[in-house]
Amino acid sequence: MNRLSLFTLCLFLAGTIAVPQAHAEAKEQLVIAAGSRSSSTAFEQNFTGNVRADPAFETKIPQRVYSSYVTFEPGARTNWHTHPLGQTLLVIFDVGLSLEWGGPVHGIRQGDVVLCPPNVKHWHGAAPTMQ
């Protein structure tokens, strides 16, 4: 029996991030309370289908890593894209698909990690159903 898939990834990206100036040069820990940042619909130009993004964390300068939880409704996916410093995906929930330009489609499941090399064109998203 098939059921609809609501696929969630935790995306880890490296790059330039915007950090509030008050925290950019802070010398103490910063605790960001769970649920204190709002969820948003992902930018339509970057996705096909319904996708929601929830910020997971940002780091302070000089660190360059940030992360979001991205939830894809059945069949939704990213458009083809690249990342200059690569991308790491951690599958949080359910079943998805990942495809590198010119390669085979990979099924990915909860707990899997996908390492996307720098400047490699790829997409990732939800499977249409879960078995």
Contacts in CASP RR format, 6 or more apart in sequence:
PFRMAT RR
TARGET T0000
AUTHOR 0000-0000-0000
METHOD contacts of the structure
MODEL  1
MNRLSLFTLCLFLAGTIAVPQAHAEAKEQLVIAAGSRSSSTAFEQNFTGN
VRADPAFETKIPQRVYSSYVTFEPGARTNWHTHPLGQTLLVIFDVGLSLE
WGGPVHGIRQGDVVLCPPNVKHWHGAAPTMQ
2 129 0 8 1.000
2 130 0 8 1.000
2 131 0 8 1.000
3 129 0 8 1.000
3 130 0 8 1.000
4 73 0 8 1.000
4 74 0 8 1.000
4 129 0 8 1.000
4 130 0 8 1.000
5 74 0 8 1.000
5 75 0 8 1.000
5 94 0 8 1.000
5 95 0 8 1.000
5 96 0 8 1.000
5 126 0 8 1.000
5 127 0 8 1.000
5 128 0 8 1.000
5 129 0 8 1.000
5 130 0 8 1.000
6 71 0 8 1.000
6 72 0 8 1.000
6 73 0 8 1.000
6 74 0 8 1.000
6 93 0 8 1.000
6 94 0 8 1.000
6 126 0 8 1.000
7 71 0 8 1.000
7 72 0 8 1.000
7 76 0 8 1.000
7 91 0 8 1.000
7 93 0 8 1.000
7 94 0 8 1.000
7 95 0 8 1.000
7 96 0 8 1.000
7 125 0 8 1.000
7 126 0 8 1.000
7 127 0 8 1.000
8 69 0 8 1.000
8 70 0 8 1.000
8 71 0 8 1.000
8 72 0 8 1.000
8 91 0 8 1.000
8 92 0 8 1.000
8 93 0 8 1.000
8 94 0 8 1.000
9 69 0 8 1.000
9 70 0 8 1.000
9 72 0 8 1.000
9 89 0 8 1.000
9 90 0 8 1.000
9 91 0 8 1.000
9 92 0 8 1.000
9 124 0 8 1.000
9 125 0 8 1.000
10 56 0 8 1.000
10 67 0 8 1.000
10 68 0 8 1.000
10 69 0 8 1.000
10 70 0 8 1.000
10 89 0 8 1.000
10 90 0 8 1.000
10 92 0 8 1.000
11 67 0 8 1.000
11 68 0 8 1.000
11 69 0 8 1.000
11 70 0 8 1.000
11 87 0 8 1.000
11 88 0 8 1.000
11 89 0 8 1.000
12 65 0 8 1.000
12 66 0 8 1.000
12 67 0 8 1.000
12 87 0 8 1.000
12 88 0 8 1.000
12 89 0 8 1.000
12 90 0 8 1.000
13 65 0 8 1.000
13 66 0 8 1.000
13 67 0 8 1.000
13 83 0 8 1.000
13 85 0 8 1.000
13 86 0 8 1.000
13 87 0 8 1.000
14 64 0 8 1.000
14 65 0 8 1.000
14 83 0 8 1.000
14 85 0 8 1.000
14 86 0 8 1.000
15 64 0 8 1.000
15 65 0 8 1.000
15 66 0 8 1.000
15 84 0 8 1.000
15 85 0 8 1.000
16 64 0 8 1.000
17 58 0 8 1.000
17 59 0 8 1.000
17 61 0 8 1.000
17 64 0 8 1.000
17 66 0 8 1.000
19 58 0 8 1.000
19 59 0 8 1.000
19 60 0 8 1.000
19 61 0 8 1.000
23 30 0 8 1.000
23 60 0 8 1.000
24 60 0 8 1.000
24 61 0 8 1.000
25 61 0 8 1.000
26 60 0 8 1.000
30 60 0 8 1.000
32 57 0 8 1.000
37 54 0 8 1.000
37 55 0 8 1.000
39 52 0 8 1.000
39 53 0 8 1.000
39 54 0 8 1.000
40 52 0 8 1.000
40 53 0 8 1.000
40 54 0 8 1.000
41 50 0 8 1.000
41 51 0 8 1.000
41 52 0 8 1.000
41 53 0 8 1.000
42 51 0 8 1.000
42 52 0 8 1.000
42 53 0 8 1.000
42 70 0 8 1.000
45 79 0 8 1.000
46 78 0 8 1.000
46 79 0 8 1.000
46 81 0 8 1.000
47 72 0 8 1.000
47 76 0 8 1.000
47 77 0 8 1.000
47 78 0 8 1.000
47 79 0 8 1.000
48 76 0 8 1.000
48 77 0 8 1.000
48 78 0 8 1.000
48 79 0 8 1.000
49 72 0 8 1.000
49 73 0 8 1.000
49 75 0 8 1.000
49 76 0 8 1.000
49 77 0 8 1.000
50 72 0 8 1.000
50 73 0 8 1.000
50 76 0 8 1.000
51 70 0 8 1.000
51 71 0 8 1.000
51 72 0 8 1.000
51 73 0 8 1.000
51 76 0 8 1.000
51 78 0 8 1.000
52 70 0 8 1.000
52 71 0 8 1.000
53 68 0 8 1.000
53 69 0 8 1.000
53 70 0 8 1.000
53 71 0 8 1.000
54 68 0 8 1.000
54 69 0 8 1.000
54 70 0 8 1.000
54 71 0 8 1.000
55 66 0 8 1.000
55 67 0 8 1.000
55 68 0 8 1.000
55 69 0 8 1.000
56 66 0 8 1.000
56 67 0 8 1.000
56 68 0 8 1.000
56 69 0 8 1.000
57 66 0 8 1.000
57 67 0 8 1.000
58 66 0 8 1.000
58 67 0 8 1.000
59 65 0 8 1.000
59 66 0 8 1.000
64 85 0 8 1.000
69 92 0 8 1.000
71 93 0 8 1.000
72 96 0 8 1.000
72 125 0 8 1.000
72 126 0 8 1.000
73 126 0 8 1.000
74 126 0 8 1.000
74 127 0 8 1.000
74 128 0 8 1.000
74 129 0 8 1.000
75 125 0 8 1.000
75 126 0 8 1.000
75 127 0 8 1.000
75 128 0 8 1.000
76 125 0 8 1.000
76 126 0 8 1.000
77 97 0 8 1.000
77 123 0 8 1.000
77 124 0 8 1.000
77 125 0 8 1.000
77 126 0 8 1.000
78 123 0 8 1.000
78 124 0 8 1.000
78 125 0 8 1.000
79 123 0 8 1.000
80 101 0 8 1.000
80 121 0 8 1.000
80 122 0 8 1.000
80 123 0 8 1.000
81 121 0 8 1.000
81 122 0 8 1.000
81 123 0 8 1.000
82 118 0 8 1.000
82 119 0 8 1.000
82 120 0 8 1.000
82 121 0 8 1.000
82 122 0 8 1.000
83 116 0 8 1.000
83 118 0 8 1.000
83 119 0 8 1.000
84 118 0 8 1.000
84 119 0 8 1.000
85 118 0 8 1.000
86 116 0 8 1.000
86 117 0 8 1.000
86 118 0 8 1.000
86 119 0 8 1.000
86 120 0 8 1.000
87 116 0 8 1.000
88 113 0 8 1.000
88 114 0 8 1.000
88 115 0 8 1.000
88 116 0 8 1.000
89 98 0 8 1.000
89 108 0 8 1.000
89 113 0 8 1.000
89 114 0 8 1.000
89 116 0 8 1.000
89 124 0 8 1.000
90 111 0 8 1.000
90 112 0 8 1.000
90 113 0 8 1.000
91 108 0 8 1.000
91 109 0 8 1.000
91 110 0 8 1.000
91 111 0 8 1.000
91 112 0 8 1.000
91 113 0 8 1.000
91 114 0 8 1.000
92 110 0 8 1.000
92 111 0 8 1.000
93 110 0 8 1.000
94 109 0 8 1.000
94 110 0 8 1.000
94 126 0 8 1.000
94 127 0 8 1.000
94 130 0 8 1.000
95 107 0 8 1.000
95 108 0 8 1.000
95 109 0 8 1.000
95 110 0 8 1.000
95 126 0 8 1.000
95 127 0 8 1.000
95 130 0 8 1.000
95 131 0 8 1.000
96 107 0 8 1.000
96 108 0 8 1.000
96 109 0 8 1.000
96 124 0 8 1.000
96 125 0 8 1.000
96 126 0 8 1.000
96 127 0 8 1.000
97 105 0 8 1.000
97 106 0 8 1.000
97 107 0 8 1.000
97 108 0 8 1.000
97 124 0 8 1.000
97 125 0 8 1.000
97 126 0 8 1.000
97 127 0 8 1.000
98 105 0 8 1.000
98 106 0 8 1.000
98 107 0 8 1.000
98 108 0 8 1.000
98 114 0 8 1.000
98 122 0 8 1.000
98 123 0 8 1.000
98 124 0 8 1.000
98 125 0 8 1.000
99 105 0 8 1.000
99 106 0 8 1.000
99 122 0 8 1.000
99 123 0 8 1.000
99 124 0 8 1.000
100 116 0 8 1.000
100 120 0 8 1.000
100 121 0 8 1.000
100 122 0 8 1.000
101 120 0 8 1.000
101 121 0 8 1.000
101 122 0 8 1.000
106 114 0 8 1.000
107 127 0 8 1.000
108 114 0 8 1.000
108 124 0 8 1.000
114 124 0 8 1.000
116 122 0 8 1.000
END
